[in-house]
């Protein structure tokens, strides 16, 4: 422990050089191993697995998008149908209201005409009574 604290500049410099040299040796040994036929074969197998996985993911996404598109189209059709039904119901309700208003107006006019006829009959009877009495 004492030794690591009291290292001089030259010791630290040689330790760094040794570490760099060991790292270069490991890299030099790793390069031929990475280029060996077995390593290339392993890399090709991993690459094939990755490509198959990417293809499955893409297929799932495409299927999901197609399902989402079908659902959106069905929802749009349902909304359009609902809006058309709502509009038809509103139109039918308005027509019923208009018909009811016309019928009520006709009834009121008929009642008013009957009152007018009754009033005219009373006036005519009163006038006839006056003439009779003369």
ZIDA-V73969 format. One record per pair of residues at least 24 apart in sequence whose ideal C-beta (glycine too) atoms are under 10 Angstrom apart, sorted by the first residue. I is the first residue (numbers start at 1). J is the second residue. If there is no record, write none. Layout:
BEGIN
i={I/I}
j={J/J}
END
This chain:
BEGIN
none
END
